[in-house]
Amino acid sequence: MSKKNEKIIIPLIAVGLGILVGMIILLLSGKDIATLFAGLVKGLTGYDMLKAGSAVNLRYPGEFLVSTMPIILTGLSISFAYRTGMFNIGCEGQVIMGSLVSCMVAILVPMPNFIAVVVCIIVGGIAGALWAFIPGLLKSKFNISEVVTGIMLNYTALYGANYFLRALPGSSAQRTVNIPENAMLGSELFKQITNNSRFHWGFIIVIIAVVLFWFIIEKTSFGYSLRATGFNKEGARYAGIKVNKSIILSIMISGFLAGIAGAIVVQGTFGYGRVMVAMDNYGFDGIAVALVGGCTALGVTFAGMLFGLLKVTQPLLQTFGVPKEIGEIISSSIVFFVALQYAIQYYLLKFTSGKKKKKQELQPQGGDVK
């Protein structure tokens, strides 16, 4: 089996095994497994399988896409860093900083229509990039693990953001005032089409990010130099690539994507800044998405949609009498089985080679000609 086929088949097997685990747990708890598929179908299409003749409610697919957008962006963020030899576990903190700065600029800086939307998204991305610059600099100059610094900066971002959000004019202990309408990504047209869901223009940003990720990584000399640095730093240095510069640039681009994810959460999903007790886990979900998606643009897109669907399905499962934790169990099981890719590769190879050997044995053997 070719490497290209393995990259497609192994995640599909992992997804199938993850869903199988969820089904087994449902059966052991005395629940009908049809409710799991009913929840997934309703979350994806808005159609309730368990009610004959029920109308399609487009609010559910609208919310599914809203849930998917930031996860795809953080998946791209993690993937970009990973493809260039970095593990950006600080992605969660970069999302938080992106949402903070985007919210602050939207509330404090009066701007005309449309410009406000673009400026707030860009400054959110820049905030994420600058926050990622810290572990990138420490890694390139002092070889300090970006994992350690990233984890610490996640908590610094969380509590620092909470302090600044509470300090904004009109803020309560839980949230800020609503950001101005001209900085919002929402649309009345989308609300009408999707039965008042929160679906917004952020999907255009996600599509652009996916295309740019693919183009930069796969089609440019800049992307090649970053990948070369990740593959072999000493070899890249010998080839004339500025390794330290590549490390910093790669994690800053990764942070920029994470910052944009934070910006669209504020400008699209909620419309205000939230004082959070704990992290939203967009960044950590991005790690799972990157792993399942094989750190490719197309793979991350589909993996992000899968994890977004599982997230939006959780409250739906409760309405069917199924614990919402089933969605988390399936998600974590999928990641677990993807992590076991070498075991899956081994059994796939054993299975395919066994079939090939059996086929050869069944073929008629020619005798010696005398």
N, C-alpha and C positions, 0 to 999 in steps of 0.2 A: 504494500500500500504506500502511495506517495505521501510525502510530508504535507503537501497541499490538501490532500483528502483527509489526512489525520486532523488537521486544524479545524476542519468542518465537522467531522464525524464525532470526535471526542467530546466537544461541548454539547452536541446533540444527545449523545449517550448520557452525559452528566445531567442534562435537563430532564431526560426521561427517567433516570434513576431518582432524581430529586422529587419529581412528581409521584413516582412509585412509593417513595418513603412516606410522603404526605397521605397517600391513599391507604397505606398499611396502618398508619396511626389512626386515621379516621375509622377504619374497620375495627380496630382494637377497642376504640372508644364507643363503638356501637352506633356510629353515624353512617349515613348513606353517602357513598363516594360521589354520587351524582351531584350532590350539593357543591362539591369542590369545583366541578366543571361548570355548573350553573353560575357560580360566582365569577369564575374566569370569563365566561362568555358574556355575562352581564357587564362586567367591568370593561371589556373590550368593545362590545357592540351596543350595549344598552338594552339588550333583549333578555327577558326573564324566561328561561327555559322551563321553569317549574310552574308557570302560570300560562295555561293554554289561551291563545288569542291576545296576549298582552302586547301593548304597543311598544315600539322602540323608544327609549328615552336617551336622547343624545347628550344629556348631561354627564352620563357615565363615561363615554369615550372622551368627552371634553376634559373631564378631571383626570382620566388616564394619561392623556397627552401632557397635561400640566405637571403631573407627577413625574413624567418621563424626562422632560426637558433638562432640569438641573442634573439629573443622574447621568444623562448622556454627556453633558459638558464635563462633569467631574471624571467620568470614565475616560474621556479624551485627555483630560489633564494628567491623570495617572499614567495613561498609555504613552503620552508624549515623553514624560520623564523616564519611564521604564525603557522605552525604545532607545533612549540615549544614555542608559546606564545608571539612572537615578531612581530611587524609590521615594516618591513625594508623599509620604504619609502625613505631611503638614497640609495637605489639600483642604481638610476641614477648616483649619484656621484661615486659609486664604479665601474660602467661601464666606466665612464670617466677616472678614475685613472688607471684602467686596460689597457685601450687603450693607455694612456700616457706612462706608464712604459714599456709596450710591445714595443711601437714605439721607445722610447729612447734607450732601450737595443739593439734592432735590428739595429739601425743606428750607435750607438757609440761603440758597442762591437763586434769585428770581431769573427765569429764562423764558424766551418765547417758545411757542409750540414747536414740536418735533425736535428742535435743537436740544431741549431739556432731556428728551428720551435718549438721544444719542450720547450726549455729554455724560449723563449719569451712568450709562452702560460702560462707556470708555473709562471713566474714573474708577468705577468698580473693578474693571479688569486691571488697571494700573495699580490699584491698592493691593490686589492679589499678587501681582508680579513683584511689587516691592517687598511684600511680606515673605515671598518665596526667595527673594534675593539674599535674605539673612542666612538660611541654611546652605544656599548655594555658595556664598562667599566663604563660610566656615569650612565647607567641604573642599573647595578648590585651594584655599590658602593653607589650611591647617589639617586637612584630612579628617575633620570631625564628622562623624556619621550624621547624614541628613535625617535619619530615622529618629535619633535621639533629640536633635534640635527641633525637628518637625513636631514631635509629640508635645514637647514643652511649649512651643509657640501656639499650638492649638488651644491650650488652656489660657495662655496669655491673651490670645485674640478673644476668646469667649468672655472672660471677665472684664477685659478692657473695653470691649464693645458694649457690654451692659452698662458700664459706667458712663460712657459718652452718650449712649441713647437716652438714658435717664436725664442727662443734663440738657438735652435739646428742649427748646421752648414748647410748652404744652404737653410734655411727656408725662405719663403716669408711671407707676412702679412696674407695670407690665408691658407697656408699648408706647410708641411715639404717636403723634398726630398723623393723620393720613397725609401721604405725600401729594403734591399738587396733581391735578388731573392731566396736565400737559407733560408730566414725567412718567405717566402710567403706560404700560404696554397693553392694557386691556382694550376691548373694542365692543361697542354696543351691538354691532353686527354679529360678532361671535356669540355674544350673550343670547341674542335672538335665535341664532341657528342651533346652539347647543343647550337650549333650555336653561339659560342663566348660569352656565358653568363659568369657571375662571379661565377658560382657554384664552390665550393672548398671542400677540405678535412675536413672542419670544421664539416660536418655532422657526421663524426665518433666520434668527441668529444661530440657532442650533444647526440648521442645514448648512449655513455658511461656514460654521466652525468645523463641521464634519468634512466638507470639501477641502477647506484650507489645510486641515490636518493631513488628509491623504496626499494633497499636492506637495506640501512642504516635506513630509517624511519620505515619500516615494519618488518624487519627480524632480527634486532640486539638489544641487550640489551642496547647499547649506544643510539640508536634511541628511544627506549622505555623510557629511563631516560629523554631524552630531551622532549618527548611528555608529560611525567608525570609532568615535570616542567611547561610546558605551560598550562596544564590542571588545576593544583592546586599546586601553589608554596609551600604553607604551608604543604600540604600533602606529597609532594616530599621531603621537608626538614625533615619531621618526619620519612620518610622511609629511611633516610640516604643519600639522593642524595645531592650533592653539588650544590645548586641552582645557586649561583653567577657564578660558573664555567660553568654550563650548559648554562646560558644566554649568556655569552661571546662566548663560543664555537659555539652555534647555529647561532649567527649573523655573526661570522667570516666565518663559512662554507657558509652561505648565501652570504656573500661578495665575497668569493672565486669564487662562480658560476657567480656572476655578473662581476667580474674582467675578467674571461675567456671570457664572452660575449664581453667585450670591446676589448680583445686581438684578437678575431677572426674577429671583424669588421675591425681592422687595417690590420691584416695579410691576411685576405681573401677577404673582400668586397671591400676595397679601395686600400690598398697597400701603404698608407701614412697616416701621422697624419694630422688631420684637425683642423684649428683654427675656433672654432664654435661661432657664434653669439648667438645661443640659444641651448638648450639641444635637443638631438635626440629623447628623450622620450622612449628609450628602456626600462628603468626602470619602467616608469609609465605604459607603455603597459604591462609590466610583472605583474603589479597589476591586470589589467583587465583579463589577461590570467589565473592567479592564481584563481581569483574569479570565472570565468566561468568554469575552469577545476576542481573546488572543491579541489584544493591543493593536488591532487594526480598525480602520475607520468604519467599515461595514459591520464588522463583528461587534464593536462597541455599540453601534446604533441599535442592532437587534437585541443585544444583551441588555441595554438600557431600557428598551421597550418591555422586555420580559420582566425585569425587576420593578419597573414602574407599574406594570399590570399587577404583579403580586402585592405591591404596596396598596394600590387602590382597591384591591379585592378584599383585603383584610376586614374592613368594616362591613362589607357586603356579606361576608361569610357569617358574621354575627347575626344578621337578619335571618339567615337560614338555620340558625341554631348550631353553628360550627364555631369553635374558638378561633379568634382572629390570629392567634399565634401559629396556626397551621401555615399561613403565608410565610412567616419568618422561618419556620422549620424547613419549608421547601427551598427557600432562598439559601439558607445556610447549607442544606444538603447538596444543592447544586454546586456551590463553591467547594464543598468538601470533595465531591467526586471529580471536579475539575483539577483539584490539587493532587488527586490520585491518577493523573494522566499517564504516568509511566506504567502503572499497574494495568490501566485500560489498554495502553499500547501493547503491553505484553500479551494480554489475552486476545486482543484483536489479531496480532501477528500469529499467535498460536492457532487461532480459528481459521484465518485465511490460508496459512501454510498447510494446515491439516486438510482443508478442502482441496487445495492444489495437489497435494500428495495423493489424495484419494482419487482425484480425477486422472492423474497419471497412471495409477494402478489399474484403472478401468479401461484404459486405452489398450488395444490389441498390440502385442509385441511381435515384431517380424522375426522369422526364423532365419537361421544361417542358410545361405545359398550354396549348394554343393555342385 
